[in-house]
Amino acid sequence: MHPMMTGDAVWRRFLGNLKDYAIVLLDEEGNVAAWSEGARVLKGYTTQEIVGTHFSIFSTPEARAVGHPERTLMVAASVGRYEEEGWRVRKDKTRFWAHVIIAAIYDDKGLLCGFGKVLRDLAVKKPAAAGSAGQSESIMKVLEYTARTDDLSGIDRRRPLDKMLKTATSVARRHLRPICVAMIDLDRFESYNGEVGQQAGDVYLTQACLKWRSAMRVEDFIARYGSEQFVVILPDTPLEDAAICLERVRAATPSPLTCSVGLAQWDGQETPNALLGRTDQALYLAKAGGRNQVVLSPTPVIADEAARPVARKTPRGAKASA
């Protein structure tokens, strides 16, 4: 570093040189808190004109009409980041095609304190004559995402879960393959939520979902089932392998809480609701047995053994319900 320049000075010089990128800081409500020289050049507003203004001013009227700007912040807050290409509007009302990244920013306590937005003009890639089809596609994408996902955690809701479980059991029946379902419940979450407050509790739920998702395999599916309950579908997975996966998920639960897990393998005939019921019973045993553990539900004995999906024995050391 130059001996006559501080780190902050070098950083400001760097931002000032990025004329083809707009870098914007937003508060937690989406109001502009600060922005770079590139943002001024690209959008046409001075710092004095724009600070304190909601960032939706940069969106098209059709995007604002359906709440698209607010939804992009919701997605970013839920999963940490939102990215798209779409139309944006300058001060003089002209439009330009942009690549946009919005990242959530959290403080040391894990509370949301704002967003960082990076935008680049892609006018060469998408001329103005191309029309609004691309923007409509971006709007529909985020609308579809928020319609099927939980507002807080950013993962799927109960309805997509029901559909996914029905499809997964049908596939398992057709190909005679095993499938397991787990129910996760955060231990003593209500007490924790009462101690730290709802906002901090919401942040914790979001962080827990991110940690769990990162500990799962790509093919696993997780959805929010209740307040602090979540369901995981593990396709083409016998009980012993599913137990290993869920132990990894349980261990990934962020401090200071733990989670209890009930795990069941589909018997080849039962309905999705019956499978969820056995999973819930295993979860109850995990809670009653001291929490912070994975409890396996025994697979029921069925009359037609040929209908049972292929499965191997439960590994040594795995817990099983009585």
C-alpha positions as CSV (number, residue, x, y, z in Angstrom):
1,M,0.0,0.0,0.0
2,H,1.2,3.5,-0.8
3,P,2.7,5.0,2.4
4,M,0.7,8.2,2.1
5,M,-2.7,6.5,1.6
6,T,-4.9,4.8,4.2
7,G,-6.9,1.6,3.5
8,D,-10.1,3.7,3.4
9,A,-8.6,6.1,0.9
10,V,-7.4,3.3,-1.4
11,W,-10.9,1.7,-1.2
12,R,-12.6,4.9,-2.2
13,R,-10.1,5.4,-5.0
14,F,-10.9,1.9,-6.2
15,L,-14.7,2.4,-6.1
16,G,-14.2,5.7,-7.9
17,N,-12.4,4.0,-10.8
18,L,-15.2,1.5,-11.4
19,K,-17.1,3.7,-13.7
20,D,-18.9,0.8,-15.5
21,Y,-20.2,-0.7,-12.2
22,A,-22.8,0.7,-9.9
23,I,-22.2,-0.2,-6.3
24,V,-25.0,0.7,-3.9
25,L,-25.5,0.2,-0.2
26,L,-29.1,-0.2,1.0
27,D,-30.4,-0.2,4.5
28,E,-32.6,-3.1,5.7
29,E,-35.7,-1.5,4.2
30,G,-34.1,-0.9,0.8
31,N,-33.3,2.8,1.0
32,V,-30.1,4.0,-0.5
33,A,-27.5,4.6,2.2
34,A,-24.4,5.2,0.0
35,W,-23.2,4.6,-3.6
36,S,-20.2,4.7,-5.8
37,E,-19.2,7.1,-8.5
38,G,-20.1,4.4,-11.0
39,A,-23.7,4.4,-9.7
40,R,-23.9,8.2,-10.2
41,V,-22.6,7.9,-13.8
42,L,-24.8,5.0,-14.7
43,K,-28.0,6.1,-13.1
44,G,-27.7,9.9,-13.3
45,Y,-28.5,10.9,-9.8
46,T,-26.2,12.8,-7.5
47,T,-25.5,11.4,-4.0
48,Q,-27.5,14.2,-2.4
49,E,-30.5,13.4,-4.7
50,I,-30.6,9.7,-4.1
51,V,-29.5,8.9,-0.5
52,G,-32.6,8.0,1.5
53,T,-34.7,7.1,-1.5
54,H,-36.0,3.6,-1.9
55,F,-34.1,1.6,-4.5
56,S,-37.3,0.7,-6.3
57,I,-36.9,4.0,-8.1
58,F,-34.4,2.2,-10.4
59,S,-37.0,-0.4,-11.4
60,T,-39.5,-0.2,-14.3
61,P,-43.1,0.7,-13.6
62,E,-44.3,-2.8,-14.4
63,A,-41.7,-4.3,-12.0
64,R,-42.8,-2.0,-9.2
65,A,-46.5,-2.7,-9.9
66,V,-46.0,-6.4,-8.8
67,G,-43.7,-5.6,-5.9
68,H,-40.6,-7.1,-7.7
69,P,-38.0,-4.9,-6.0
70,E,-39.3,-5.8,-2.5
71,R,-39.4,-9.5,-3.4
72,T,-35.7,-9.4,-4.6
73,L,-34.7,-8.1,-1.1
74,M,-36.8,-10.8,0.6
75,V,-35.0,-13.5,-1.4
76,A,-31.6,-12.0,-0.7
77,A,-32.4,-11.8,3.0
78,S,-33.7,-15.5,3.0
79,V,-30.8,-17.2,1.2
80,G,-28.1,-14.5,1.3
81,R,-28.0,-13.4,-2.3
82,Y,-30.2,-12.6,-5.3
83,E,-29.1,-12.3,-8.9
84,E,-30.8,-11.5,-12.2
85,E,-30.6,-9.7,-15.5
86,G,-33.4,-7.2,-16.2
87,W,-34.4,-3.7,-17.2
88,R,-33.5,-0.8,-14.9
89,V,-34.3,2.9,-15.2
90,R,-32.1,6.0,-15.2
91,K,-33.0,9.4,-13.9
92,D,-33.9,10.6,-17.4
93,K,-36.4,7.6,-17.6
94,T,-34.3,5.8,-20.2
95,R,-34.0,2.0,-19.7
96,F,-30.9,-0.1,-19.8
97,W,-30.4,-3.9,-19.5
98,A,-28.4,-4.8,-16.4
99,H,-26.9,-7.6,-14.5
100,V,-27.8,-7.2,-10.8
101,I,-26.5,-8.9,-7.7
102,I,-28.0,-8.1,-4.2
103,A,-26.3,-9.6,-1.2
104,A,-27.6,-9.5,2.4
105,I,-25.3,-7.9,5.0
106,Y,-25.4,-9.1,8.7
107,D,-23.8,-7.6,11.8
108,D,-21.7,-9.5,14.3
109,K,-24.9,-10.7,16.1
110,G,-26.3,-12.1,12.9
111,L,-28.9,-9.4,12.5
112,L,-29.7,-8.0,9.0
113,C,-28.3,-4.5,8.7
114,G,-28.6,-3.9,5.0
115,F,-27.8,-5.0,1.5
116,G,-25.1,-4.5,-1.0
117,K,-26.1,-4.1,-4.6
118,V,-23.7,-4.4,-7.6
119,L,-25.1,-3.5,-11.1
120,R,-23.5,-3.5,-14.5
121,D,-24.9,-2.1,-17.7
122,L,-25.2,-4.8,-20.4
123,A,-26.5,-2.6,-23.1
124,V,-24.2,-4.2,-25.7
125,K,-25.7,-7.6,-24.8
126,K,-29.3,-6.5,-24.7
127,P,-30.3,-3.5,-26.9
128,A,-33.3,-1.4,-25.8
129,A,-35.2,-2.6,-28.9
130,A,-35.4,-6.1,-27.4
131,G,-38.6,-5.1,-25.5
132,S,-39.7,-6.2,-22.0
133,A,-39.7,-9.9,-22.4
134,G,-36.5,-10.3,-20.4
135,Q,-37.8,-8.2,-17.6
136,S,-41.1,-10.1,-17.5
137,E,-39.1,-13.4,-17.3
138,S,-37.1,-12.1,-14.3
139,I,-40.3,-10.9,-12.6
140,M,-42.1,-14.3,-13.2
141,K,-39.0,-16.1,-11.9
142,V,-39.0,-14.3,-8.5
143,L,-42.8,-14.4,-8.2
144,E,-42.7,-18.2,-8.7
145,Y,-39.8,-18.5,-6.2
146,T,-41.6,-16.5,-3.5
147,A,-44.9,-18.2,-4.1
148,R,-43.5,-21.6,-3.4
149,T,-40.9,-20.7,-0.7
150,D,-41.2,-19.8,2.9
151,D,-40.8,-16.0,3.4
152,L,-38.4,-16.4,6.3
153,S,-36.2,-19.4,5.6
154,G,-36.2,-19.2,1.8
155,I,-36.9,-23.0,1.5
156,D,-40.0,-24.7,0.2
157,R,-43.3,-24.5,1.9
158,R,-45.7,-27.3,2.9
159,R,-47.6,-27.5,-0.4
160,P,-44.4,-28.2,-2.5
161,L,-43.4,-30.7,0.1
162,D,-46.7,-32.6,-0.3
163,K,-46.3,-32.7,-4.0
164,M,-42.6,-33.7,-3.8
165,L,-43.4,-36.5,-1.4
166,K,-46.2,-37.9,-3.5
167,T,-43.9,-37.8,-6.6
168,A,-41.0,-39.4,-4.8
169,T,-43.0,-42.3,-3.4
170,S,-44.5,-42.9,-6.8
171,V,-41.0,-43.1,-8.4
172,A,-39.7,-45.3,-5.6
173,R,-42.7,-47.7,-6.0
174,R,-42.2,-47.9,-9.8
175,H,-38.5,-48.6,-9.6
176,L,-38.5,-50.5,-6.3
177,R,-36.0,-48.1,-4.8
178,P,-35.8,-47.0,-1.1
179,I,-36.8,-43.5,0.1
180,C,-36.5,-42.0,3.5
181,V,-38.1,-39.0,5.2
182,A,-36.8,-37.1,8.2
183,M,-38.5,-34.5,10.5
184,I,-36.2,-32.0,12.1
185,D,-37.3,-29.9,15.2
186,L,-35.2,-27.3,16.8
187,D,-34.8,-28.0,20.5
188,R,-36.2,-25.4,22.9
189,F,-36.6,-22.9,20.1
190,E,-39.6,-21.2,21.7
191,S,-37.7,-20.4,24.9
192,Y,-34.7,-19.1,22.8
193,N,-37.1,-17.0,20.7
194,G,-38.5,-15.5,23.9
195,E,-35.1,-14.6,25.2
196,V,-33.5,-13.1,22.1
197,G,-36.7,-11.6,20.5
198,Q,-38.5,-12.5,17.3
199,Q,-36.1,-10.7,14.9
200,A,-33.0,-12.6,16.3
201,G,-35.0,-15.8,16.3
202,D,-35.9,-15.3,12.7
203,V,-32.3,-14.7,11.8
204,Y,-31.4,-17.9,13.6
205,L,-34.0,-19.9,11.7
206,T,-32.6,-18.6,8.4
207,Q,-29.0,-19.4,9.4
208,A,-30.0,-22.9,10.5
209,C,-31.7,-23.6,7.2
210,L,-28.6,-22.5,5.3
211,K,-26.4,-24.7,7.5
212,W,-28.6,-27.7,7.0
213,R,-28.9,-27.2,3.3
214,S,-25.1,-27.0,3.0
215,A,-24.8,-30.3,4.9
216,M,-27.2,-32.2,2.6
217,R,-26.7,-33.8,-0.7
218,V,-27.8,-32.0,-3.9
219,E,-30.7,-34.5,-4.4
220,D,-32.1,-34.1,-0.9
221,F,-35.2,-31.9,-0.5
222,I,-36.0,-29.8,2.6
223,A,-39.2,-27.8,3.3
224,R,-40.6,-26.0,6.3
225,Y,-43.3,-28.0,8.0
226,G,-44.3,-25.9,10.9
227,S,-42.9,-23.1,13.1
228,E,-39.6,-24.7,13.9
229,Q,-40.2,-28.1,12.2
230,F,-38.7,-29.1,8.9
231,V,-39.1,-32.2,6.7
232,V,-36.3,-33.7,4.5
233,I,-36.9,-36.1,1.7
234,L,-34.0,-38.4,0.8
235,P,-34.7,-40.1,-2.5
236,D,-33.1,-43.4,-3.5
237,T,-31.6,-43.7,0.0
238,P,-31.8,-46.7,2.4
239,L,-32.2,-46.1,6.1
240,E,-28.5,-46.6,7.0
241,D,-27.3,-44.0,4.5
242,A,-30.1,-41.6,5.5
243,A,-29.0,-41.9,9.1
244,I,-25.5,-40.8,8.2
245,C,-26.8,-37.9,6.2
246,L,-29.1,-36.7,9.0
247,E,-26.3,-37.0,11.6
248,R,-24.3,-34.6,9.4
249,V,-27.3,-32.3,9.3
250,R,-27.8,-32.5,13.1
251,A,-24.2,-31.6,13.7
252,A,-24.4,-28.6,11.4
253,T,-27.1,-26.9,13.6
254,P,-25.7,-23.5,14.6
255,S,-25.0,-22.7,18.2
256,P,-26.5,-22.2,20.7
257,L,-29.4,-24.6,19.9
258,T,-29.5,-28.2,18.9
259,C,-32.1,-30.2,16.9
260,S,-33.9,-33.5,17.2
261,V,-34.5,-35.7,14.2
262,G,-37.0,-38.4,13.5
263,L,-36.2,-40.7,10.5
264,A,-38.3,-43.3,8.7
265,Q,-38.0,-45.3,5.5
266,W,-41.0,-45.8,3.3
267,D,-42.4,-49.3,3.5
268,G,-43.4,-49.5,-0.2
269,Q,-47.1,-49.3,0.4
270,E,-48.0,-46.7,3.0
271,T,-49.4,-43.3,2.0
272,P,-47.3,-40.1,2.3
273,N,-49.3,-39.0,5.3
274,A,-48.7,-42.4,7.0
275,L,-45.0,-42.1,6.3
276,L,-44.9,-38.6,7.8
277,G,-46.8,-39.9,10.8
278,R,-44.1,-42.5,11.5
279,T,-41.5,-39.8,11.1
280,D,-43.3,-37.6,13.6
281,Q,-43.5,-40.5,16.1
282,A,-39.7,-41.1,15.8
283,L,-39.2,-37.3,16.3
284,Y,-41.3,-37.6,19.5
285,L,-39.0,-40.4,20.7
286,A,-36.0,-38.3,19.9
287,K,-37.4,-35.4,22.0
288,A,-38.5,-37.7,24.9
289,G,-35.1,-39.5,24.9
290,G,-33.1,-36.3,25.6
291,R,-33.1,-34.3,22.4
292,N,-30.1,-33.6,20.1
293,Q,-30.2,-37.0,18.4
294,V,-31.5,-38.9,15.4
295,V,-34.0,-41.6,16.1
296,L,-35.0,-44.2,13.5
297,S,-38.5,-45.6,13.1
298,P,-38.7,-49.3,12.4
299,T,-40.1,-50.2,9.0
300,P,-43.5,-51.9,9.3
301,V,-43.9,-55.5,8.3
302,I,-46.0,-55.7,5.2
303,A,-47.7,-58.7,3.7
304,D,-46.2,-58.5,0.2
305,E,-42.4,-58.4,0.8
306,A,-41.8,-58.1,-3.0
307,A,-43.3,-54.6,-2.8
308,R,-40.7,-53.4,-0.2
309,P,-37.9,-51.3,-1.7
310,V,-34.4,-52.6,-1.4
311,A,-32.8,-51.7,1.9
312,R,-29.8,-52.6,4.0
313,K,-29.4,-53.1,7.7
314,T,-29.2,-50.1,10.1
315,P,-25.5,-49.3,10.8
316,R,-24.0,-50.2,14.2
317,G,-24.4,-47.4,16.7
318,A,-27.5,-45.8,15.0
319,K,-30.4,-45.3,17.4
320,A,-33.7,-47.1,16.7
321,S,-37.0,-46.5,18.3
322,A,-38.6,-49.3,20.4
